[in-house]
């Protein structure tokens, strides 16, 4: 049997493993699922005869290499910074590799070696990055093949809570790594192009500059800018496009509320707070407020944020129990961001019966035969349960499908790559539709950012 080594058995691997197990008889596959936690790997096998769980310490070089040598292809579902050692072993053992993570500089340096050994190192084949690349390139290529000229490309994606599980004032729960949510947008100004002009949004203003999006059947959303929208300009073949913008989707009102934490300094991860282990939630809030001999923490918070006690923003803060002097942080040498994550996890953790939701929205502006037009492409995916979440499906299924395509010789181009070529994206997008990942496209007049203009 053809052996697939899957390194990492976390939540994102659930749908990936299920897909490959369902295909294992027909495709003659045996899965080896390796994780530092053997019990977790064993659970993910579902007692299937074509799956074996192993304890795999990624930092044990000999154990890692032995597992890779036995495989026909390797899937790494590890945190992004841990892929590189697996990738180097794959070069030595002459095995192709699939990951859902961004291509790092270290990974890109292996391109020549991968090509020399006729190996495929497929990266960014999850959700975002991944499905966003494939669904975008499909439409962009179609426009160009018809002789069209691209004018605008905007792409938005968000991991949200499904409507039936939306039970708090923030209209949000953690469906993916909470730390990434708390640190979102940090590390430099967001940059993009709008009507031919470069635009920049510093972190302090990021959550007050949003775009609004309407998705039929699901209502109105907002999006704040990703840090670097220009990263894929050349990759997508959009060097001459007038507008290029990528953003993160949230329900309307989230960004304005989140900005309160930014302005207070609670999302900072650059220093630790003294006595954080014994600090109460109330003391944590007060640490960012000026001293006053008589005003309460609540009053000082409202004054510094310029909100009234009947403002919905205030209700959102109260819902998080931020001013509780009995709840203890319990984290030693913690940064403000780590403490905020802990507090939010009390309220925003998905409950066993909750479902998550993925929303993706692309806008394509183009000119064809002298006429300016726009295509809006939208996708909504709802999770099944807490194991087979929408996030697990949209991250894991493309990884699994690409792996099988490589094994079966359908994807043949060697080297370190993204799923932006037709041989990759066309069959995967088509198969994803069978699993509820469907893009609905709508053509309309193009107005760009000049709604009063007549084209």
PEZI-V627650 format. One record per pair of residues at least 12 apart in sequence whose C-alpha atoms are under 10 Angstrom apart, sorted by the first residue. I is the first residue (numbers start at 1). J is the second residue. Records with the same first field share a line. If there is no record, write none. Layout:
BEGIN
I = J ; J
END
This chain:
BEGIN
1 = 24 ; 25 ; 27 ; 28 ; 29 ; 30 ; 31 ; 50 ; 72
2 = 24 ; 27 ; 28 ; 29 ; 30 ; 31 ; 70 ; 71 ; 72 ; 73 ; 407
3 = 28 ; 29 ; 30 ; 31 ; 32 ; 50 ; 51 ; 68 ; 70 ; 71 ; 72 ; 73 ; 74 ; 407
4 = 20 ; 29 ; 30 ; 31 ; 32 ; 33 ; 51 ; 68 ; 70 ; 71 ; 72 ; 73 ; 74 ; 75 ; 403 ; 404 ; 407
5 = 30 ; 31 ; 32 ; 33 ; 34 ; 52 ; 67 ; 68 ; 69 ; 70 ; 71 ; 72 ; 73 ; 74 ; 75 ; 76 ; 97
6 = 31 ; 32 ; 33 ; 34 ; 35 ; 41 ; 53 ; 67 ; 68 ; 71 ; 73 ; 74 ; 75 ; 76 ; 77 ; 78 ; 98
7 = 32 ; 33 ; 34 ; 35 ; 36 ; 41 ; 54 ; 55 ; 56 ; 57 ; 58 ; 64 ; 67 ; 68 ; 74 ; 75 ; 76 ; 77 ; 78 ; 83 ; 86
8 = 33 ; 34 ; 35 ; 36 ; 37 ; 40 ; 41 ; 56 ; 57 ; 58 ; 75 ; 76 ; 77 ; 78 ; 79
9 = 33 ; 34 ; 35 ; 36 ; 37 ; 38 ; 39 ; 40 ; 41 ; 42 ; 43 ; 44 ; 45 ; 53 ; 76 ; 77 ; 78
10 = 35 ; 37 ; 40 ; 41 ; 44 ; 77 ; 78 ; 392
11 = 40 ; 44 ; 77 ; 176 ; 386 ; 387 ; 388 ; 389 ; 391 ; 392 ; 396
12 = 77 ; 78 ; 100 ; 126 ; 176 ; 387 ; 388 ; 389 ; 390 ; 391 ; 392 ; 393 ; 394 ; 395 ; 396 ; 397
13 = 33 ; 44 ; 75 ; 76 ; 77 ; 78 ; 387 ; 388 ; 392 ; 393 ; 395 ; 396 ; 397 ; 399 ; 400
14 = 43 ; 44 ; 45 ; 387 ; 388 ; 389 ; 392 ; 393 ; 395 ; 396 ; 397
15 = 44 ; 387 ; 388 ; 389 ; 390 ; 391 ; 392 ; 393 ; 394 ; 395 ; 396 ; 397 ; 398 ; 399 ; 400
16 = 75 ; 77 ; 388 ; 392 ; 393 ; 394 ; 395 ; 396 ; 397 ; 398 ; 399 ; 400 ; 401
17 = 31 ; 33 ; 44 ; 45 ; 46 ; 51 ; 396 ; 397 ; 400
18 = 44 ; 45 ; 46 ; 48 ; 388 ; 393 ; 396 ; 397 ; 400
19 = 393 ; 396 ; 397 ; 400 ; 401
20 = 50 ; 51 ; 397 ; 400 ; 401 ; 403 ; 404
21 = 45 ; 46 ; 48 ; 49 ; 50 ; 51
22 = 48 ; 50
23 = 404
24 = 48 ; 49 ; 50 ; 51
25 = 49 ; 50
27 = 404 ; 407 ; 408
28 = 50
29 = 50 ; 51 ; 72 ; 404
30 = 48 ; 49 ; 50 ; 51 ; 52 ; 71
31 = 45 ; 48 ; 49 ; 50 ; 51 ; 52 ; 53 ; 71
32 = 45 ; 50 ; 51 ; 52 ; 53 ; 54 ; 67 ; 70 ; 71 ; 74
33 = 45 ; 51 ; 52 ; 53 ; 54 ; 55 ; 56 ; 75
34 = 52 ; 53 ; 54 ; 55 ; 56 ; 57 ; 58 ; 64 ; 67 ; 76
35 = 53 ; 54 ; 55 ; 56 ; 57 ; 58 ; 77 ; 78
36 = 54 ; 55 ; 56 ; 57 ; 58 ; 59
37 = 53 ; 54 ; 55 ; 56 ; 57
38 = 53 ; 54 ; 55 ; 56
39 = 53 ; 54 ; 55
40 = 53 ; 54 ; 55
41 = 53 ; 54 ; 55 ; 56
42 = 54 ; 55
54 = 67
58 = 78 ; 82 ; 83 ; 85 ; 86
59 = 82 ; 85 ; 86
61 = 85 ; 86 ; 89
64 = 85 ; 86 ; 89
65 = 85 ; 86 ; 88 ; 89 ; 90 ; 92 ; 93
66 = 89 ; 93
68 = 86 ; 87 ; 89 ; 90 ; 92 ; 93 ; 94 ; 95
69 = 89 ; 90 ; 92 ; 93 ; 94 ; 95
70 = 93 ; 95
71 = 90 ; 93 ; 95 ; 96
72 = 93 ; 94 ; 95 ; 96 ; 97 ; 407
73 = 90 ; 94 ; 95 ; 96 ; 97 ; 98 ; 119 ; 120 ; 403 ; 404 ; 406 ; 407
74 = 86 ; 87 ; 90 ; 95 ; 96 ; 97 ; 98 ; 99 ; 121 ; 403
75 = 96 ; 97 ; 98 ; 99 ; 100 ; 121 ; 122 ; 399 ; 400 ; 403
76 = 97 ; 98 ; 99 ; 100 ; 101 ; 123 ; 399
77 = 98 ; 99 ; 100 ; 101 ; 395 ; 396 ; 399
78 = 99 ; 100 ; 101
79 = 99 ; 100 ; 101
80 = 99 ; 100 ; 101 ; 102 ; 103 ; 104
81 = 101 ; 102 ; 104 ; 106 ; 107
83 = 97 ; 98 ; 99 ; 101 ; 103 ; 104 ; 106 ; 107
84 = 103 ; 104 ; 105 ; 106 ; 107 ; 108 ; 110
85 = 106 ; 107
87 = 99 ; 106 ; 107 ; 110 ; 114 ; 121
88 = 106 ; 107 ; 110 ; 113 ; 114
90 = 114 ; 119 ; 121
91 = 110 ; 113 ; 114 ; 115 ; 116 ; 117 ; 118 ; 119 ; 121
92 = 113 ; 114 ; 117
93 = 117
94 = 113 ; 114 ; 117 ; 118 ; 119 ; 120
95 = 114 ; 117 ; 118 ; 119 ; 120 ; 121
96 = 114 ; 117 ; 118 ; 119 ; 120 ; 121 ; 122 ; 403 ; 406 ; 407 ; 414 ; 415 ; 416
97 = 114 ; 119 ; 120 ; 121 ; 122 ; 123 ; 403 ; 406 ; 416
98 = 120 ; 121 ; 122 ; 123 ; 124 ; 125 ; 126 ; 399 ; 400 ; 402 ; 403 ; 406 ; 416 ; 417
99 = 121 ; 122 ; 123 ; 124 ; 125 ; 126 ; 130 ; 395 ; 396 ; 398 ; 399 ; 400 ; 402 ; 403
100 = 122 ; 123 ; 124 ; 125 ; 126 ; 127 ; 128 ; 129 ; 130 ; 395 ; 396 ; 398 ; 399 ; 418
101 = 122 ; 123 ; 124 ; 125 ; 126 ; 127 ; 128 ; 129 ; 130 ; 395
102 = 123 ; 124 ; 125 ; 126 ; 128 ; 129 ; 130 ; 418
103 = 121 ; 122 ; 123 ; 124 ; 129 ; 416 ; 417 ; 418
104 = 123
107 = 121 ; 123 ; 416 ; 417
108 = 121 ; 415 ; 416 ; 417
109 = 416
110 = 415 ; 416
111 = 414 ; 415 ; 416 ; 417
112 = 414 ; 415 ; 416
113 = 414 ; 415 ; 416
114 = 414 ; 415 ; 416
115 = 413 ; 414 ; 415 ; 416
116 = 414 ; 415
117 = 414 ; 415
118 = 412 ; 413 ; 414 ; 415
119 = 406 ; 412 ; 413 ; 414 ; 415 ; 416
120 = 403 ; 406 ; 411 ; 412 ; 413 ; 414 ; 415 ; 416 ; 417
121 = 406 ; 413 ; 414 ; 415 ; 416 ; 417 ; 418
122 = 399 ; 402 ; 403 ; 406 ; 411 ; 413 ; 414 ; 415 ; 416 ; 417 ; 418 ; 419 ; 424
123 = 399 ; 402 ; 416 ; 417 ; 418 ; 419
124 = 395 ; 398 ; 399 ; 417 ; 418 ; 419 ; 420
125 = 394 ; 395 ; 396 ; 397 ; 398 ; 399 ; 400 ; 401 ; 402 ; 417 ; 418 ; 419 ; 420 ; 424 ; 425
126 = 391 ; 392 ; 393 ; 394 ; 395 ; 396 ; 397 ; 398 ; 399 ; 400 ; 402 ; 419
127 = 157 ; 158 ; 159 ; 358 ; 360 ; 391 ; 392 ; 393 ; 394 ; 395 ; 396 ; 397 ; 398 ; 399
128 = 156 ; 157 ; 158 ; 159 ; 360 ; 394 ; 395
129 = 157 ; 395 ; 418 ; 419
130 = 394 ; 395 ; 398 ; 399 ; 418 ; 419 ; 420 ; 425
131 = 360 ; 394 ; 395 ; 398 ; 419 ; 420 ; 425 ; 428 ; 429 ; 432 ; 437
132 = 155 ; 156 ; 157 ; 360 ; 361 ; 362 ; 419 ; 420
133 = 155 ; 232 ; 235 ; 236 ; 418 ; 419 ; 420 ; 421 ; 425
134 = 418 ; 419 ; 420 ; 421 ; 422 ; 424 ; 425 ; 426 ; 428 ; 429
135 = 360 ; 361 ; 362 ; 377 ; 378 ; 379 ; 419 ; 420 ; 425 ; 426 ; 428 ; 429 ; 438 ; 439
136 = 153 ; 154 ; 155 ; 236 ; 361 ; 362 ; 363 ; 364 ; 377 ; 420 ; 425
137 = 235 ; 236 ; 237 ; 419 ; 420 ; 421 ; 422 ; 425 ; 426
138 = 420 ; 421 ; 422 ; 425 ; 426 ; 429
139 = 362 ; 363 ; 364 ; 375 ; 376 ; 377 ; 441
140 = 153 ; 236 ; 237 ; 238 ; 364 ; 365 ; 366
141 = 236 ; 237 ; 420 ; 421 ; 422
143 = 364 ; 365 ; 366 ; 367 ; 368 ; 375
144 = 366 ; 367 ; 368
146 = 368 ; 369
147 = 367 ; 368 ; 369
148 = 365 ; 366 ; 367 ; 368 ; 369 ; 370 ; 371 ; 372 ; 373
149 = 238 ; 240 ; 241 ; 365 ; 366 ; 367 ; 368 ; 369 ; 370 ; 372
150 = 237 ; 238 ; 239 ; 240 ; 241 ; 242 ; 243 ; 364 ; 365 ; 366 ; 367 ; 368 ; 372 ; 373 ; 374
151 = 195 ; 196 ; 238 ; 240 ; 241 ; 242 ; 243 ; 244 ; 364 ; 365 ; 366 ; 367 ; 372 ; 373 ; 374 ; 446 ; 448
152 = 193 ; 194 ; 195 ; 196 ; 238 ; 240 ; 241 ; 242 ; 243 ; 244 ; 245 ; 363 ; 364 ; 365 ; 366 ; 367 ; 374 ; 446 ; 448
153 = 193 ; 194 ; 233 ; 236 ; 238 ; 241 ; 242 ; 243 ; 244 ; 245 ; 246 ; 362 ; 363 ; 364 ; 365 ; 366 ; 374 ; 375 ; 376
154 = 229 ; 243 ; 244 ; 245 ; 246 ; 247 ; 361 ; 362 ; 363 ; 364 ; 365 ; 376
155 = 223 ; 225 ; 226 ; 229 ; 244 ; 245 ; 246 ; 247 ; 248 ; 249 ; 360 ; 361 ; 362 ; 363 ; 364 ; 376 ; 377 ; 378
156 = 211 ; 213 ; 222 ; 223 ; 224 ; 225 ; 226 ; 245 ; 246 ; 247 ; 248 ; 249 ; 250 ; 359 ; 360 ; 361 ; 362 ; 363 ; 378
157 = 223 ; 246 ; 247 ; 248 ; 249 ; 250 ; 358 ; 359 ; 360 ; 361 ; 362 ; 378 ; 379 ; 380
158 = 175 ; 221 ; 222 ; 223 ; 247 ; 248 ; 249 ; 250 ; 251 ; 357 ; 358 ; 359 ; 360 ; 361 ; 380 ; 391
159 = 172 ; 173 ; 174 ; 175 ; 176 ; 248 ; 249 ; 250 ; 356 ; 357 ; 358 ; 359 ; 360 ; 381 ; 390 ; 391
160 = 172 ; 173 ; 174 ; 175 ; 176 ; 249 ; 250 ; 251 ; 355 ; 356 ; 357 ; 358 ; 359 ; 382 ; 390 ; 391
161 = 173 ; 174 ; 175 ; 250 ; 251 ; 348 ; 350 ; 354 ; 355 ; 356 ; 357 ; 358 ; 382 ; 383 ; 390
162 = 218 ; 354 ; 355 ; 356 ; 357 ; 358 ; 380 ; 381 ; 382 ; 383 ; 390
163 = 218 ; 354 ; 355 ; 356 ; 357 ; 382
164 = 354 ; 355 ; 356
165 = 350 ; 351 ; 353 ; 354 ; 355 ; 356 ; 357
166 = 350 ; 354 ; 355 ; 356
167 = 348 ; 354
168 = 316 ; 319 ; 320 ; 347 ; 348
169 = 253 ; 254 ; 312 ; 313 ; 315 ; 316 ; 317 ; 319 ; 320
170 = 250 ; 251 ; 252 ; 253 ; 254 ; 255 ; 257 ; 258 ; 312 ; 313 ; 315 ; 316 ; 317 ; 319 ; 320 ; 347 ; 348
171 = 250 ; 251 ; 252 ; 253 ; 254 ; 348
172 = 250 ; 251 ; 254 ; 347 ; 348 ; 349 ; 350 ; 356
173 = 344 ; 345 ; 347 ; 348 ; 349 ; 350 ; 351 ; 354 ; 356
174 = 344 ; 345 ; 347 ; 348 ; 349 ; 350 ; 356
175 = 348 ; 349 ; 350 ; 355 ; 356 ; 357 ; 358 ; 386 ; 389 ; 390 ; 391 ; 392
176 = 349 ; 356 ; 391 ; 392
178 = 338 ; 341 ; 342 ; 344 ; 345 ; 348 ; 349
179 = 267 ; 337 ; 338 ; 340 ; 341 ; 342
180 = 341
181 = 267 ; 341
182 = 258 ; 261 ; 262 ; 266 ; 267 ; 268 ; 269 ; 337 ; 338 ; 340 ; 341 ; 344
183 = 262 ; 267 ; 268 ; 269 ; 337 ; 338 ; 341
184 = 203 ; 206 ; 226 ; 227 ; 248 ; 267
185 = 201 ; 202 ; 203 ; 204 ; 206 ; 207 ; 224 ; 225 ; 226 ; 227 ; 228 ; 248
186 = 202 ; 203 ; 204 ; 206 ; 226 ; 227 ; 267 ; 268 ; 269
187 = 202 ; 203 ; 227
188 = 200 ; 201 ; 202 ; 203 ; 227 ; 228
189 = 201 ; 202 ; 203 ; 204 ; 205 ; 206 ; 225 ; 226 ; 227 ; 228
190 = 202 ; 203 ; 205 ; 206 ; 224 ; 225 ; 226 ; 227 ; 228 ; 229 ; 230 ; 245 ; 246 ; 247
191 = 225 ; 226 ; 227 ; 228 ; 229 ; 230 ; 231 ; 244 ; 245 ; 246
192 = 225 ; 226 ; 227 ; 228 ; 229 ; 230 ; 231 ; 243 ; 244 ; 245 ; 246
193 = 229 ; 230 ; 241 ; 242 ; 243 ; 244 ; 245
194 = 241 ; 242 ; 243 ; 244 ; 245 ; 448 ; 449
195 = 241 ; 242 ; 243 ; 244 ; 448 ; 449 ; 450
196 = 240 ; 241 ; 242 ; 243 ; 244
197 = 242 ; 243
198 = 230 ; 242 ; 243 ; 244
199 = 245
200 = 225 ; 227 ; 228
201 = 224 ; 225 ; 226 ; 227
202 = 227
203 = 227 ; 259 ; 262
204 = 259 ; 262 ; 263 ; 265
205 = 259 ; 262 ; 263
206 = 224 ; 225 ; 226 ; 227 ; 255 ; 256 ; 259 ; 262
207 = 223 ; 224 ; 225 ; 254 ; 255 ; 256 ; 257 ; 258 ; 259 ; 260 ; 262
208 = 224 ; 255 ; 256 ; 257 ; 258 ; 259
209 = 222 ; 223 ; 224 ; 225 ; 255 ; 256
210 = 222 ; 223 ; 224 ; 225 ; 247 ; 248 ; 249 ; 250 ; 252 ; 255 ; 256
211 = 223 ; 224 ; 225 ; 247 ; 248 ; 249 ; 252
212 = 224 ; 249 ; 250 ; 251 ; 252
213 = 249 ; 250 ; 251 ; 252 ; 361
214 = 361 ; 378
215 = 359 ; 360 ; 361 ; 378 ; 379 ; 380
216 = 378 ; 380
217 = 380
218 = 359 ; 380
219 = 251 ; 252
220 = 250 ; 251 ; 252
221 = 249 ; 250 ; 251 ; 252 ; 253 ; 254 ; 359
222 = 247 ; 248 ; 249 ; 250 ; 251 ; 252 ; 253 ; 254 ; 255
223 = 246 ; 247 ; 248 ; 249 ; 250 ; 251 ; 252 ; 254 ; 255
224 = 245 ; 246 ; 247 ; 248 ; 249 ; 250 ; 255
225 = 245 ; 246 ; 247 ; 248 ; 249
226 = 245 ; 246 ; 247 ; 248
227 = 245 ; 246 ; 247
228 = 245 ; 246 ; 247
229 = 244 ; 245 ; 246 ; 247
230 = 244 ; 245 ; 246
231 = 246
232 = 244 ; 246
233 = 245
235 = 418 ; 420
236 = 420
241 = 365 ; 366
242 = 365 ; 448
243 = 364 ; 365 ; 448 ; 449
244 = 363 ; 364
245 = 362 ; 363
246 = 361 ; 362
247 = 361
248 = 359 ; 360
249 = 358 ; 359 ; 360 ; 361
250 = 359
253 = 312 ; 313
254 = 313 ; 316
256 = 313
257 = 312 ; 313 ; 314 ; 316 ; 317
258 = 313 ; 316 ; 317
259 = 305
260 = 301 ; 304 ; 305 ; 306 ; 313 ; 317
261 = 285 ; 305 ; 317 ; 337 ; 340
263 = 288 ; 304 ; 305
264 = 285 ; 287 ; 288 ; 289 ; 301 ; 304 ; 305
265 = 285 ; 287 ; 288 ; 336 ; 337
266 = 284 ; 285 ; 287 ; 288 ; 335 ; 336 ; 337 ; 338 ; 339 ; 340 ; 341
267 = 335 ; 336 ; 337 ; 338 ; 339 ; 340 ; 341
268 = 335 ; 336 ; 337 ; 338 ; 340
269 = 334 ; 335 ; 336 ; 337 ; 338 ; 339
270 = 335 ; 336 ; 337
271 = 333 ; 334 ; 335 ; 336 ; 337
272 = 332 ; 333 ; 334 ; 335 ; 336 ; 337 ; 338 ; 339
273 = 287 ; 331 ; 332 ; 333 ; 334 ; 335 ; 336 ; 339
274 = 332 ; 333 ; 334 ; 335
275 = 329 ; 330 ; 331 ; 332 ; 333 ; 334
276 = 328 ; 329 ; 330 ; 331 ; 332 ; 333 ; 334 ; 335 ; 336 ; 339
277 = 328 ; 329 ; 330 ; 331 ; 332 ; 333 ; 334 ; 339
278 = 327 ; 328 ; 329 ; 330 ; 331 ; 332
279 = 325 ; 326 ; 327 ; 328 ; 329 ; 330 ; 331 ; 332 ; 339
280 = 322 ; 323 ; 324 ; 325 ; 326 ; 327 ; 328 ; 329 ; 330
281 = 320 ; 321 ; 322 ; 323 ; 324 ; 325 ; 326 ; 327 ; 328 ; 329 ; 330 ; 339 ; 340 ; 342 ; 343
282 = 297 ; 298 ; 321 ; 322 ; 323 ; 324 ; 325 ; 326 ; 327 ; 328 ; 329
283 = 297 ; 322 ; 323 ; 324 ; 325 ; 327 ; 328 ; 329
284 = 322 ; 323 ; 325 ; 328 ; 329 ; 336 ; 339 ; 340
285 = 297 ; 298 ; 300 ; 301 ; 322 ; 323 ; 324 ; 336 ; 340
286 = 298 ; 300 ; 301 ; 323
287 = 336
288 = 300 ; 301 ; 304 ; 336
289 = 301 ; 303 ; 304
290 = 304
297 = 323
298 = 314 ; 318 ; 322 ; 323
301 = 314 ; 317
302 = 314
319 = 347
320 = 343 ; 344 ; 345 ; 346 ; 347 ; 348
321 = 343 ; 344 ; 346 ; 347
322 = 340 ; 343 ; 344
327 = 343
328 = 343
329 = 342 ; 343
330 = 342
350 = 386
351 = 386
352 = 385 ; 386 ; 387
353 = 384 ; 385 ; 386
354 = 383 ; 384 ; 385 ; 386 ; 389
355 = 382 ; 383 ; 384 ; 385 ; 386 ; 387 ; 388 ; 389 ; 390
356 = 381 ; 382 ; 383 ; 384 ; 385 ; 386 ; 388 ; 389 ; 390 ; 391 ; 392
357 = 380 ; 381 ; 382 ; 383 ; 384 ; 389 ; 390 ; 391
358 = 379 ; 380 ; 381 ; 382 ; 383 ; 389 ; 390 ; 391 ; 393 ; 394 ; 437
359 = 378 ; 379 ; 380 ; 381 ; 382 ; 390
360 = 377 ; 378 ; 379 ; 380 ; 381 ; 439
361 = 376 ; 377 ; 378 ; 379 ; 380 ; 439 ; 440 ; 441
362 = 375 ; 376 ; 377 ; 378 ; 379 ; 439 ; 441
363 = 375 ; 376 ; 377 ; 378 ; 441 ; 442 ; 443
364 = 376 ; 377 ; 443 ; 446 ; 448
365 = 443 ; 444 ; 445 ; 446 ; 447 ; 448
366 = 445 ; 446 ; 448
367 = 446
370 = 455
371 = 445 ; 446 ; 455
372 = 444 ; 445 ; 446 ; 447 ; 448 ; 455
373 = 443 ; 444 ; 445 ; 446 ; 447 ; 448 ; 455
374 = 442 ; 443 ; 444 ; 445 ; 446 ; 447 ; 448
375 = 440 ; 441 ; 442 ; 443 ; 444 ; 445 ; 446
376 = 439 ; 440 ; 441 ; 442 ; 443 ; 444
377 = 438 ; 439 ; 440 ; 441 ; 442 ; 443
378 = 438 ; 439 ; 440 ; 441 ; 442
379 = 436 ; 437 ; 438 ; 439 ; 440 ; 441
380 = 436 ; 437 ; 438 ; 439 ; 440
381 = 393 ; 394 ; 435 ; 436 ; 437 ; 438 ; 439
382 = 394 ; 436 ; 437
383 = 436
390 = 436 ; 437
393 = 432 ; 435 ; 436 ; 437
394 = 432 ; 435 ; 436 ; 437
397 = 428 ; 431 ; 432 ; 435 ; 437
398 = 419 ; 425 ; 428 ; 429 ; 431 ; 432
399 = 428
400 = 428
401 = 424 ; 427 ; 428 ; 429 ; 431 ; 432
402 = 419 ; 424 ; 425 ; 427 ; 428
405 = 423 ; 424 ; 427 ; 428
406 = 424
410 = 423 ; 424 ; 427
411 = 423 ; 424
412 = 424
END
